[in-house]
Amino acid sequence: MDSNNSMLLKRVVNIKAIVTPLWKEEAQKQLQAQINEIDSRLQQLEMQGQRMVVELQKQGEAQPSNTAIQQQIGDVQNRLNQDKSKLLQQKNQNLQQLQQVQTLDLEAEVDQGKVESFFNVAVGDNLVKKLQVEILIKDGVIQEIRGEL
């Protein structure tokens, strides 16, 4: 190959999975683990927030005229509520995904992720076709490579 007429490029390759009972089971386990992790983080957040508020209240009792402590308590509670809200949003997304996984038809194809690969291009190649490559897997085993390598 003439080096002036070809080059090596990098592309993103989409990975699709065929929905099988095993795939569904694994996806549900993974989502449930994420939901459990979020629940655990919510509990930790709640306990940390309560400890900080109690500590600030103790300081406030020692200095009843200090309004800065009341402001700090309000700030802690606001931050706590913001963090809890973010975690609850994540949990709701995961619950929706879990529901979607349960309703997927067997043998359907779903996006599983992306990988990068290198490929050669030369003068005269159709770049668009060379960029549109995907790998189809079933229970982790490659079933098909689609597109121009």
Secondary structure by P-SEA (a helix, b strand, c coil): ccccccbbbbbbbbbbbcccaaaaaaaaaaaaaaaaaaaaaaaaaaaaaaaaaaaaaaaaaaccccaaaaaaaaaaaaaaaaaaaaaaaaaaaaaaaaaaaaaccccbbbbcccbbbbbbbccccccccccbbbbbbcccccccccccc
